[in-house]
Amino acid sequence: MPSKTASHSSTANPHGKSRVAETIRMLEAESSDLRGLLQSINEAQSLESNRHNLETVLEGPQGLARRLGTDPKAGLDRETIETRRACFGANRLPSAPRKTFGQLFLDTFDDATLQILIVAALVSLAVGLYDDPATGYVEGCAILAAVLVVSFVTAVNDFQKESQFRELSAANDAVDVLVVRNNVHWQIPVDELVVGDVVCVEAGDQIPCDGVLLVADDVQVDESALTGEPTDVDKSLQNDPFVLSGCTMEAGTARFLAIAVGKDSQWGIIKAHLDKEHSQTPLQEKLDDMAAMIGYIGMAAAAATFLAMMFIKVVLKPSYLAHISVFNYALEAFIIGVTIVVVAVPEGLPLAVTISLAFSTKKMLADKNLIRHLSACETMGNATNICSDKTGTLTENRMTVVKGIFADTRCDDTINRVPVLINKKALEVILEGIACCSTAKVIPAQAAVANEHGIDDLHLVDDRPHIIGNKTEAALLILARSSWTPHDDTDQRRVDANFGAEGGSRLFPFSSSRKCMTVFVTKDEAAVSDTSIRTRRATKNVQSYTLYHKGAAEIVLDKCTKYLDIDGTEKEMSDQKREEFAKLIREFASQALRCVALAHRRDIQNVVDPQTVTQQDCEKKLEKEMCLDAIAGIMDPLRPDVVEAVAICQRAGIFVRMVTGDNLDTAEAIARQAGILTEGGISMIGEKFRKLTPAQLDEILPRLQVLARSSPEDKHTLVQRLNGAAIPSTESEWCEAHPNKDFATQRNLLLPGYKDEWAKSRFGVGEVVGVTGDGTNDAPALKAADVGLSMGLSGTDVAKKASDIIIMDDNFASIVRAVLWGRSVFDNIRKFLQFQLTVNVVALTITFLAAVVGYQPPLNAVMMLWVNLIMDTMGALALGTEPPLKELLDRRPYRRDSSLISRPMWRNILCQAVFQLSLLVFLLNKGPAMFECEDGSRHHFTILFNAFVFCQVFNEFNAREIGDRFDPLRSLSESPMFLLVIVFTMVAQWAIVEFGGDFTQTYPLSWEEWKITVGLGAISLPVGFFMRLIPVSEDPSTFAGIERKNGKPKEIWLLTPLLMILVPVFVAIVYQLAYEIDEFAHETEHHLP
């Protein structure tokens, strides 16, 4: 590793400059040939051919590296990056072409009802021009113009929505990778990779480009994304050295040479032929169903209106047709009917979800929540359980060694004086264990000068190095670097140990199931220098292997039969000594410290060959009879906002559980500090958890708050039992999960249970579970959860890929904000639903009622299209973008099957609809006398139209509250979109009334008429206040955790308010029809001879 004053650039000396220049000239001159050679070893489904060409044409991975101008160990030179990118392309995949605004505008005309309306308008235009060339075009043109306005606004909204989702997708694709350049590890954005880069990957990483292995330790890769094969593929330098982009590392560690990036990679070639479809969220599907039902009622109302208009005017009052032809009147009635359908079909319902999700996901990103699947946003709002990891989520993941026992010497406040307290020989053994048994990588302090190369997030303090990798390993490495040695090369010792290279060393990385890791180091027989912590390189002739082991303290202790003494000698461990160590571990754990032990075993080549040993053999034959070197107590402080966040969750009806791999004592101490483990709560270890029967687990689930020393499989089982996901539902599935077990007698006795048994115990409705995870093995639990929450900082690529939401800062408090936004989305949709159904009911009813009592419909086609714009697109923008209120976390989550409309919402819709209908019927009958205008005139209908629109404007304020609270102005300053929509609606309404003329068939109103009609509309506000005094409470059974006695709700009841209003309307219609028929009979009798 370069010293602190050294420059990492190869241009620091003349020889470096000439080498770089030669590499650049070679790449530019041979780029065409090189591209052909690289393609010859990267043909899809051609392993034998690719391997043959690699070995014979390119002389293996080392020869390939030479051809690409890359040092297999030091990596490429940074000054060649731009040349490589120019010759071989960038690591970016071409995104799907974005629809232009024009295309989106044209897409709006796919709506069948708009198409019918356009055709009807064209017919009206033709007939109008034929009958009256001077003014007959006005109505048809007005309808067409209104349709264009509606389509334009919809297209603008779709364009903005797509822009927001593209921003979200770009954030989702942002990944960092680890490469070696100029003999330094660099963490760079994935799109900065170039051909010739030496890329470092480990279990859980997604492979960022196609490559050829240089170093591989027990590598297994999931290639199902490319090949469809479900079995992991073993990779090695001898048999299959090729790794492909888009695949994931399931096991092992590796370094590989990048040979194809971006669109030239195997994944890039496949993706170029894929057209990704956007699936709908559950709430969108639910609203689509509701929109369809309301649309059917609207069609029935349209048909009834058309028939009523024709029957009354053609049969009962034929005198009306003296100045208009039957055809023209039928066309007019048809246009009104189609317009009713346009208004009735609430296309704004699914649109409101999309707008709300687009708005929320962008805001959530600022709150450190990256939404991968849109459905997770709404689902998170109704989460009833959160199963959280401890490290990094509840704690800061800022590990510091604060206590320990090193070479049988206890150090509490003297942790930094260990080199003085113990023998140098003992210190050397401990330092070897720290340096060699580690997968963390160190970026030296000098790398700060190269922030432009993609490492802006190093946060270097006091020239300390930045360590990439496991934070526990980082704590030990930092302790060794900063406190125990004046040298700056602890990490270099791990490199010099030559693990995974031709020297013959092996590494078995840390596993969450084993809770430990092991490395074999090849060393020569000479003694290690007492004045340096650098391990000498192995010699090829005399090899002696040393095993270094690190892991959970109590697990490592059980494998040790010796311990390292203060003078560096190995002593036999008596039962008394073992109990002393165990007691120390319990003491540290009770202080919320993570306990990690270091151990070693020498001369293991006499037992097995480390070069060929498997992990299973290692566990059985080698990880025993070891010498315990040290036990470190590592402090990871609780995040400062976790206690409040946990309390908020509990107040919101969310059960928080800690699921961790840590010691039970440590887990309990942290859980108590966080407020998770409460009086009467249960904590247990994974070993005991696995022995429970489903019935026993169900009994303790309401109180199980801490699951310690758990494996990823335990977490998966817990999720399955909570929400019923992936529980075996057939005999074959159960037998596959439990081989050699009897299905008939044991299906209800082994976890996770059997679907039929689970459903009966919960009436088929499980919990809504959010689960955090950061490791590769957490993927099954993340997928089984209703919302999988992966960690953005510490999570593997596999975990992120399996999750629904990525917590960018790994903070539990960010999860609480995700819950708040999820509830806000759900409530915003309900606000919009409450508003739109009210407008729907009133607009359809008044149009229908006016038609059957003999009036020309007071709202013509243009007016109704304007109303449709107000209640659909504009209403969705106004109410779908309302910011979340903290009060949303003061209630329990809703059940999965709860209705979209609550009892208080029914009351609000009914009261507002009755008021508005009463007002409009009053204006329909008494308006001419009140305003001194002709009955049924344009002036008369403009007054009614203006009052109706302002009823909606003021009712939109009412709709901001869906419960009993009346505060229409609350947080109004935080809702700029709402204010903008209100202002736009009022200004546009004024322009339509005052300047619409023949185009909108409106009549300019006087100042007095404006004051009266706006004032009448404003009565919606006091109506909103008084209607909330009617005692209607929310159905308690709609909330999670409360038993429902009457079964699942039927969505048809969502139309209850509509039906309650239409029944008396139809009674009035029948009465009016009877009156008209009776009058017609009298007139006929009067004219008989």
HUQUI-V223144 format. One record per residue. N is the residue number from 1. SS is DSSP state (H for helix, E for strand, - for the rest). PHI is phi in whole degrees, 0 to 359 (* if undefined). OMEGA is omega as a letter, one per 40 degrees, with the letter a starting at -180 (* if undefined). Layout:
BEGIN
N_SS_PHI_OMEGA / N_SS_PHI_OMEGA
END
This chain:
BEGIN
1_-_*_a / 2_-_298_i / 3_-_285_a / 4_-_296_a / 5_-_264_a / 6_-_283_i / 7_-_266_a / 8_-_273_a / 9_-_283_i / 10_H_288_i / 11_H_274_a / 12_H_291_i / 13_-_217_a / 14_H_300_a / 15_H_297_i / 16_H_298_a / 17_H_297_a / 18_H_293_i / 19_H_294_i / 20_H_297_a / 21_H_298_i / 22_H_295_i / 23_H_297_a / 24_H_296_i / 25_H_297_a / 26_H_295_a / 27_H_296_a / 28_H_291_a / 29_H_285_a / 30_H_251_a / 31_H_301_a / 32_H_295_i / 33_H_296_a / 34_H_297_i / 35_H_299_i / 36_H_294_i / 37_H_294_i / 38_H_295_i / 39_H_293_a / 40_H_291_i / 41_-_251_a / 42_-_223_i / 43_-_278_a / 44_-_296_i / 45_-_56_a / 46_-_224_a / 47_H_299_a / 48_H_298_i / 49_H_296_i / 50_H_298_a / 51_H_294_i / 52_H_298_i / 53_H_294_i / 54_H_296_a / 55_H_281_a / 56_H_272_a / 57_-_275_a / 58_-_256_i / 59_-_61_i / 60_H_81_a / 61_H_302_a / 62_H_293_i / 63_H_294_i / 64_H_299_i / 65_H_299_i / 66_H_297_a / 67_H_297_a / 68_-_269_i / 69_-_69_a / 70_-_240_i / 71_E_277_a / 72_-_302_a / 73_-_259_a / 74_-_273_a / 75_E_82_i / 76_E_277_i / 77_-_268_a / 78_H_299_a / 79_H_286_i / 80_H_263_a / 81_H_299_a / 82_H_296_i / 83_H_295_i / 84_H_296_a / 85_H_295_i / 86_H_290_a / 87_H_278_a / 88_H_242_i / 89_-_93_i / 90_-_265_a / 91_-_272_i / 92_-_231_i / 93_-_266_i / 94_-_296_a / 95_-_281_i / 96_-_299_a / 97_-_301_a / 98_-_280_i / 99_-_292_i / 100_-_285_i / 101_H_300_i / 102_H_299_i / 103_H_295_i / 104_H_296_i / 105_H_296_i / 106_H_293_i / 107_H_298_a / 108_H_295_a / 109_H_275_i / 110_H_287_i / 111_-_294_a / 112_H_299_a / 113_H_292_i / 114_H_294_i / 115_H_298_i / 116_H_297_a / 117_H_296_i / 118_H_295_i / 119_H_300_i / 120_H_298_i / 121_H_294_i / 122_H_295_i / 123_H_297_i / 124_H_300_i / 125_H_296_a / 126_H_295_a / 127_H_295_a / 128_H_297_i / 129_H_294_i / 130_H_290_a / 131_H_284_a / 132_-_214_a / 133_-_302_a / 134_-_286_a / 135_-_233_a / 136_-_290_a / 137_-_279_a / 138_H_299_a / 139_H_297_i / 140_H_299_i / 141_H_295_i / 142_H_297_i / 143_H_295_i / 144_H_297_i / 145_H_297_i / 146_H_296_i / 147_H_298_i / 148_H_297_i / 149_H_297_i / 150_H_300_a / 151_H_294_i / 152_H_297_i / 153_H_298_i / 154_H_297_i / 155_H_295_i / 156_H_300_i / 157_H_297_i / 158_H_297_a / 159_H_296_i / 160_H_294_i / 161_H_299_a / 162_H_294_i / 163_H_298_a / 164_H_294_a / 165_H_290_i / 166_H_291_i / 167_H_299_i / 168_H_297_a / 169_H_295_i / 170_H_296_i / 171_H_295_a / 172_H_293_a / 173_H_275_a / 174_-_286_a / 175_-_226_i / 176_E_258_i / 177_E_232_a / 178_E_254_i / 179_E_230_i / 180_E_249_i / 181_E_224_a / 182_-_54_i / 183_-_64_i / 184_E_230_i / 185_E_283_a / 186_E_234_i / 187_E_255_a / 188_E_232_i / 189_E_299_a / 190_H_299_a / 191_H_283_i / 192_H_264_i / 193_-_297_i / 194_-_226_i / 195_-_299_a / 196_-_102_i / 197_-_293_i / 198_E_264_a / 199_E_254_i / 200_E_256_i / 201_E_224_i / 202_E_215_a / 203_-_306_i / 204_-_101_a / 205_-_278_i / 206_E_270_a / 207_-_288_a / 208_-_274_a / 209_-_198_i / 210_E_283_a / 211_E_200_i / 212_E_240_a / 213_E_295_i / 214_E_255_i / 215_E_221_a / 216_E_213_i / 217_E_237_i / 218_E_48_a / 219_E_277_i / 220_E_233_a / 221_E_234_i / 222_E_272_a / 223_-_255_a / 224_H_298_i / 225_H_297_a / 226_H_257_a / 227_H_258_a / 228_-_83_a / 229_-_281_a / 230_-_283_a / 231_-_276_i / 232_-_294_a / 233_E_256_i / 234_E_285_i / 235_E_242_i / 236_E_206_a / 237_-_293_a / 238_-_275_a / 239_-_264_a / 240_E_212_a / 241_-_270_a / 242_E_259_i / 243_E_242_a / 244_-_239_a / 245_-_296_a / 246_-_87_i / 247_-_268_a / 248_E_235_i / 249_E_283_i / 250_E_269_a / 251_E_203_i / 252_E_88_i / 253_E_228_a / 254_E_201_i / 255_E_236_i / 256_E_221_a / 257_E_262_a / 258_E_290_a / 259_E_241_i / 260_E_206_a / 261_-_231_i / 262_H_59_a / 263_H_289_i / 264_H_273_i / 265_-_283_i / 266_H_300_i / 267_H_292_i / 268_H_296_i / 269_H_294_a / 270_H_291_a / 271_H_296_i / 272_-_298_a / 273_-_256_a / 274_-_260_i / 275_-_237_a / 276_-_285_i / 277_-_262_i / 278_-_270_i / 279_-_275_a / 280_-_274_i / 281_-_279_i / 282_H_303_a / 283_H_293_i / 284_H_297_i / 285_H_296_i / 286_H_297_a / 287_H_288_i / 288_H_300_i / 289_H_297_i / 290_H_295_i / 291_H_299_i / 292_H_297_a / 293_H_297_i / 294_H_295_i / 295_H_298_i / 296_H_296_i / 297_H_295_i / 298_H_297_i / 299_H_295_i / 300_H_296_i / 301_H_295_i / 302_H_296_i / 303_H_297_a / 304_H_295_i / 305_H_296_i / 306_H_300_a / 307_H_295_a / 308_H_296_i / 309_H_297_a / 310_H_293_a / 311_H_295_a / 312_H_291_a / 313_H_279_a / 314_H_276_a / 315_H_266_a / 316_H_274_a / 317_-_229_a / 318_H_295_i / 319_H_297_a / 320_H_296_a / 321_H_274_a / 322_H_293_a / 323_H_250_i / 324_-_209_a / 325_-_286_i / 326_H_299_a / 327_H_298_a / 328_H_297_i / 329_H_293_i / 330_H_297_i / 331_H_295_i / 332_H_299_i / 333_H_295_i / 334_H_296_i / 335_H_298_i / 336_H_300_a / 337_H_298_i / 338_H_296_i / 339_H_297_i / 340_H_300_i / 341_H_297_i / 342_H_302_a / 343_H_288_a / 344_H_290_a / 345_-_289_a / 346_-_274_i / 347_-_295_i / 348_H_289_a / 349_H_296_i / 350_H_298_i / 351_H_299_a / 352_H_297_i / 353_H_296_a / 354_H_298_i / 355_H_297_a / 356_H_296_i / 357_H_292_i / 358_H_298_i / 359_H_294_a / 360_H_291_a / 361_H_296_i / 362_H_292_i / 363_H_292_a / 364_H_294_i / 365_H_298_i / 366_H_293_i / 367_-_269_i / 368_-_70_i / 369_E_238_i / 370_E_263_a / 371_E_276_i / 372_-_269_i / 373_-_236_a / 374_H_302_a / 375_H_298_a / 376_H_295_a / 377_H_298_a / 378_H_287_a / 379_H_294_a / 380_H_299_a / 381_-_295_a / 382_-_249_i / 383_-_297_i / 384_-_251_i / 385_E_223_i / 386_E_234_i / 387_E_259_a / 388_E_250_i / 389_-_292_i / 390_-_266_a / 391_-_292_i / 392_-_85_i / 393_-_259_i / 394_-_272_i / 395_E_252_a / 396_-_279_a / 397_-_56_i / 398_-_247_a / 399_-_281_i / 400_E_220_i / 401_E_284_a / 402_E_245_i / 403_E_214_i / 404_E_169_i / 405_E_233_a / 406_E_237_a / 407_-_53_i / 408_-_61_i / 409_E_237_a / 410_E_283_i / 411_E_227_i / 412_-_255_i / 413_-_274_a / 414_-_251_a / 415_H_300_a / 416_H_280_a / 417_H_258_i / 418_H_306_i / 419_H_301_i / 420_H_274_a / 421_H_278_a / 422_-_241_i / 423_-_297_a / 424_H_297_i / 425_H_294_i / 426_H_293_i / 427_H_298_a / 428_H_298_i / 429_H_297_a / 430_H_294_i / 431_H_296_i / 432_H_300_i / 433_H_296_i / 434_H_295_a / 435_H_286_a / 436_H_277_a / 437_-_271_a / 438_-_203_i / 439_-_249_i / 440_-_291_a / 441_E_234_a / 442_E_251_i / 443_E_260_a / 444_-_294_a / 445_H_298_a / 446_H_295_a / 447_H_296_i / 448_H_298_a / 449_H_285_a / 450_H_243_a / 451_H_301_a / 452_H_292_a / 453_H_261_i / 454_-_101_i / 455_-_233_a / 456_-_290_a / 457_-_261_a / 458_-_288_a / 459_-_54_a / 460_-_289_a / 461_-_233_i / 462_-_53_i / 463_-_61_i / 464_-_281_a / 465_-_287_i / 466_E_262_a / 467_E_251_i / 468_E_262_i / 469_-_131_a / 470_-_299_a / 471_H_289_i / 472_H_293_i / 473_H_297_i / 474_H_299_a / 475_H_299_i / 476_H_290_i / 477_H_296_i / 478_H_295_i / 479_H_300_a / 480_H_295_a / 481_H_289_a / 482_H_276_a / 483_H_244_a / 484_H_255_a / 485_-_210_i / 486_-_282_a / 487_-_278_a / 488_-_236_a / 489_-_225_i / 490_H_300_a / 491_H_292_i / 492_H_297_i / 493_H_297_i / 494_H_294_i / 495_H_295_a / 496_H_295_i / 497_-_295_i / 498_-_66_a / 499_E_292_i / 500_-_77_a / 501_-_266_a / 502_-_291_i / 503_-_294_i / 504_-_105_a / 505_E_278_a / 506_E_226_i / 507_E_227_i / 508_E_249_a / 509_E_294_a / 510_E_300_i / 511_E_235_a / 512_-_293_i / 513_-_276_i / 514_-_276_a / 515_-_65_a / 516_E_199_i / 517_E_217_a / 518_E_219_i / 519_E_223_i / 520_E_257_a / 521_E_241_i / 522_E_275_a / 523_E_229_i / 524_-_278_a / 525_-_282_a / 526_-_290_i / 527_-_289_i / 528_-_284_a / 529_-_299_i / 530_-_283_a / 531_-_257_a / 532_-_221_i / 533_-_258_a / 534_-_273_i / 535_-_279_i / 536_-_286_i / 537_-_292_i / 538_-_289_i / 539_-_265_a / 540_-_281_a / 541_-_273_a / 542_-_246_a / 543_-_245_i / 544_E_227_a / 545_E_263_i / 546_E_241_i / 547_E_264_i / 548_E_248_a / 549_E_229_a / 550_E_214_i / 551_E_173_i / 552_E_304_a / 553_H_301_a / 554_H_292_i / 555_H_286_i / 556_H_295_a / 557_H_301_a / 558_H_296_a / 559_-_264_a / 560_E_259_i / 561_E_242_i / 562_E_225_i / 563_E_217_a / 564_E_275_a / 565_-_272_a / 566_-_299_a / 567_-_268_i / 568_-_92_i / 569_-_269_i / 570_E_263_a / 571_E_242_i / 572_E_293_a / 573_-_263_i / 574_-_280_i / 575_H_299_i / 576_H_295_i / 577_H_293_i / 578_H_298_i / 579_H_292_i / 580_H_299_i / 581_H_297_a / 582_H_297_i / 583_H_294_i / 584_H_296_i / 585_H_298_i / 586_H_296_i / 587_H_297_i / 588_H_297_a / 589_H_296_i / 590_H_293_i / 591_-_265_i / 592_-_65_i / 593_E_260_i / 594_E_279_a / 595_E_256_a / 596_E_238_a / 597_E_248_i / 598_E_244_i / 599_E_214_i / 600_E_211_i / 601_E_210_a / 602_E_261_i / 603_-_52_a / 604_H_274_a / 605_H_295_i / 606_H_281_a / 607_-_264_i / 608_-_218_i / 609_-_272_a / 610_-_301_a / 611_-_287_a / 612_-_241_a / 613_-_295_i / 614_-_267_i / 615_H_297_i / 616_H_296_i / 617_H_295_i / 618_H_300_a / 619_H_296_a / 620_H_280_a / 621_H_253_a / 622_H_247_a / 623_-_278_i / 624_-_200_a / 625_-_53_a / 626_E_269_i / 627_E_254_i / 628_E_282_a / 629_E_265_a / 630_E_199_i / 631_E_233_a / 632_E_254_i / 633_E_263_a / 634_E_253_i / 635_E_269_i / 636_-_230_a / 637_-_295_i / 638_E_295_i / 639_-_297_a / 640_-_297_a / 641_-_259_a / 642_H_288_a / 643_H_301_i / 644_H_294_a / 645_H_296_i / 646_H_295_i / 647_H_297_i / 648_H_297_i / 649_H_300_a / 650_H_294_i / 651_H_293_a / 652_-_275_i / 653_-_81_i / 654_-_253_i / 655_E_274_a / 656_E_260_i / 657_E_238_i / 658_E_259_i / 659_E_239_a / 660_-_220_i / 661_-_270_a / 662_-_285_i / 663_-_305_a / 664_H_299_a / 665_H_297_i / 666_H_296_a / 667_H_298_a / 668_H_296_a / 669_H_297_i / 670_H_294_a / 671_H_296_i / 672_H_293_i / 673_H_300_a / 674_H_280_a / 675_-_87_i / 676_-_280_i / 677_-_272_a / 678_-_247_i / 679_-_298_a / 680_-_89_i / 681_-_285_a / 682_E_248_i / 683_E_232_i / 684_E_205_i / 685_E_263_a / 686_H_299_a / 687_H_300_i / 688_H_287_i / 689_H_302_a / 690_H_294_a / 691_-_272_a / 692_-_287_i / 693_-_273_i / 694_H_306_a / 695_H_295_i / 696_H_294_i / 697_H_294_i / 698_H_301_a / 699_H_293_a / 700_H_263_a / 701_H_307_a / 702_-_297_a / 703_-_237_a / 704_E_285_a / 705_E_248_a / 706_E_223_i / 707_E_238_a / 708_E_253_a / 709_-_46_a / 710_-_264_i / 711_-_260_i / 712_H_303_i / 713_H_294_i / 714_H_295_i / 715_H_298_i / 716_H_298_i / 717_H_297_i / 718_H_299_i / 719_H_297_i / 720_H_302_a / 721_H_288_a / 722_H_281_a / 723_H_247_i / 724_-_80_a / 725_-_287_i / 726_-_63_i / 727_-_286_a / 728_-_307_a / 729_-_245_i / 730_-_229_a / 731_H_298_a / 732_H_295_i / 733_H_295_a / 734_H_294_a / 735_H_294_i / 736_H_293_i / 737_H_283_a / 738_-_230_a / 739_-_296_i / 740_-_66_i / 741_-_246_a / 742_-_272_a / 743_H_296_a / 744_H_297_a / 745_H_259_a / 746_H_240_a / 747_-_296_i / 748_-_259_a / 749_-_247_a / 750_-_246_i / 751_-_289_e / 752_-_274_i / 753_-_103_a / 754_-_231_a / 755_H_303_a / 756_H_298_i / 757_H_295_a / 758_H_296_a / 759_H_297_a / 760_H_295_a / 761_H_284_a / 762_H_231_a / 763_-_57_i / 764_-_80_a / 765_-_242_a / 766_-_262_i / 767_-_283_i / 768_-_261_a / 769_E_248_i / 770_E_253_a / 771_E_230_i / 772_E_264_i / 773_E_196_i / 774_-_229_a / 775_-_260_i / 776_H_301_a / 777_H_287_i / 778_H_280_a / 779_H_304_i / 780_H_300_i / 781_H_293_i / 782_H_296_i / 783_H_287_a / 784_H_287_a / 785_-_292_i / 786_-_294_i / 787_E_224_i / 788_E_270_a / 789_E_241_i / 790_E_264_a / 791_E_266_a / 792_-_287_a / 793_-_272_a / 794_-_255_a / 795_-_282_i / 796_-_281_i / 797_H_297_i / 798_H_296_i / 799_H_298_a / 800_H_296_a / 801_H_293_a / 802_H_276_a / 803_-_266_i / 804_-_257_i / 805_E_228_i / 806_E_257_i / 807_E_276_a / 808_-_295_a / 809_-_252_i / 810_-_59_a / 811_-_257_i / 812_H_300_a / 813_H_298_i / 814_H_292_i / 815_H_295_i / 816_H_297_i / 817_H_294_i / 818_H_295_i / 819_H_298_a / 820_H_299_i / 821_H_293_i / 822_H_298_i / 823_H_292_i / 824_H_295_i / 825_H_301_a / 826_H_298_a / 827_H_291_i / 828_H_296_i / 829_H_295_i / 830_H_293_i / 831_H_300_a / 832_H_295_i / 833_H_298_i / 834_H_299_i / 835_H_291_a / 836_H_291_a / 837_H_296_i / 838_H_297_i / 839_H_299_a / 840_H_303_a / 841_H_300_a / 842_H_292_a / 843_H_297_a / 844_H_293_a / 845_H_292_a / 846_H_292_i / 847_H_294_a / 848_H_294_a / 849_H_296_i / 850_H_297_a / 851_H_295_a / 852_H_280_i / 853_-_269_i / 854_-_103_i / 855_-_281_i / 856_-_293_a / 857_-_309_a / 858_-_293_i / 859_-_254_i / 860_-_282_a / 861_H_300_a / 862_H_295_i / 863_H_300_a / 864_H_291_i / 865_H_292_i / 866_H_294_i / 867_H_298_i / 868_H_298_i / 869_H_294_i / 870_H_298_a / 871_H_273_a / 872_H_263_a / 873_H_298_a / 874_H_293_i / 875_H_296_i / 876_H_295_i / 877_H_295_a / 878_H_291_a / 879_H_266_i / 880_H_282_a / 881_-_247_i / 882_-_294_a / 883_-_288_a / 884_-_287_i / 885_-_251_a / 886_H_300_a / 887_H_297_i / 888_H_298_a / 889_H_268_i / 890_H_262_i / 891_-_236_i / 892_-_286_i / 893_-_290_i / 894_E_281_i / 895_-_292_i / 896_-_301_a / 897_-_258_a / 898_-_289_a / 899_-_289_i / 900_-_287_a / 901_-_250_a / 902_-_271_i / 903_H_301_i / 904_H_300_i / 905_H_293_i / 906_H_303_i / 907_H_300_a / 908_H_296_i / 909_H_296_a / 910_H_298_a / 911_H_295_i / 912_H_294_a / 913_H_294_i / 914_H_296_i / 915_H_298_a / 916_H_294_i / 917_H_296_i / 918_H_298_i / 919_H_297_a / 920_H_290_i / 921_H_295_i / 922_H_299_i / 923_H_292_i / 924_H_294_a / 925_H_267_a / 926_H_257_a / 927_H_303_a / 928_H_302_i / 929_H_290_a / 930_H_292_a / 931_H_252_i / 932_-_55_i / 933_-_227_a / 934_-_287_a / 935_-_297_i / 936_-_78_a / 937_-_278_i / 938_H_298_i / 939_H_299_a / 940_H_299_a / 941_H_288_i / 942_H_294_i / 943_H_299_i / 944_H_296_i / 945_H_298_a / 946_H_295_i / 947_H_297_a / 948_H_297_a / 949_H_296_a / 950_H_286_i / 951_H_299_a / 952_H_289_i / 953_H_301_a / 954_H_284_i / 955_H_290_i / 956_H_296_i / 957_H_293_i / 958_H_300_a / 959_-_293_i / 960_-_293_i / 961_-_239_a / 962_-_253_i / 963_-_246_a / 964_-_271_a / 965_-_287_i / 966_-_244_i / 967_-_208_a / 968_-_295_a / 969_-_260_a / 970_-_296_i / 971_-_54_a / 972_H_295_a / 973_H_294_i / 974_H_267_a / 975_-_239_a / 976_H_298_a / 977_H_293_i / 978_H_299_a / 979_H_297_i / 980_H_297_i / 981_H_296_a / 982_H_298_a / 983_H_296_i / 984_H_299_a / 985_H_298_a / 986_H_293_i / 987_H_293_a / 988_H_295_i / 989_H_296_i / 990_H_300_a / 991_H_294_a / 992_H_297_a / 993_H_291_a / 994_H_280_a / 995_H_237_a / 996_-_293_i / 997_H_56_a / 998_H_295_a / 999_H_296_i / 1000_H_254_a / 1001_-_58_i / 1002_-_249_a / 1003_-_233_a / 1004_-_302_a / 1005_-_262_i / 1006_-_284_i / 1007_H_301_i / 1008_H_296_a / 1009_H_294_i / 1010_H_296_a / 1011_H_298_a / 1012_H_292_a / 1013_H_293_i / 1014_H_294_i / 1015_H_297_i / 1016_H_297_i / 1017_H_294_a / 1018_H_292_i / 1019_H_299_i / 1020_H_303_a / 1021_H_291_i / 1022_H_297_i / 1023_H_299_i / 1024_H_298_i / 1025_H_289_a / 1026_H_290_a / 1027_H_293_i / 1028_-_284_i / 1029_-_280_i / 1030_-_289_a / 1031_-_289_i / 1032_-_232_a / 1033_-_261_i / 1034_-_289_i / 1035_-_295_a / 1036_H_301_a / 1037_H_286_i / 1038_H_282_i / 1039_E_269_i / 1040_-_294_i / 1041_-_89_i / 1042_-_243_a / 1043_-_292_i / 1044_-_260_a / 1045_-_266_a / 1046_-_255_i / 1047_-_78_a / 1048_-_287_i / 1049_-_288_i / 1050_-_264_a / 1051_H_296_i / 1052_H_299_i / 1053_H_290_i / 1054_H_296_a / 1055_H_266_a / 1056_H_306_a / 1057_H_302_a / 1058_H_299_a / 1059_H_294_a / 1060_H_295_i / 1061_H_277_a / 1062_H_290_a / 1063_H_300_i / 1064_H_295_i / 1065_H_297_a / 1066_H_293_i / 1067_H_298_i / 1068_H_296_i / 1069_H_295_i / 1070_H_300_i / 1071_H_298_a / 1072_H_295_i / 1073_H_298_i / 1074_H_298_i / 1075_H_295_a / 1076_H_294_a / 1077_H_294_i / 1078_H_296_i / 1079_H_295_i / 1080_H_297_i / 1081_H_295_i / 1082_H_296_i / 1083_H_296_i / 1084_H_297_a / 1085_H_296_a / 1086_H_293_a / 1087_H_269_i / 1088_-_289_i / 1089_-_290_*
END
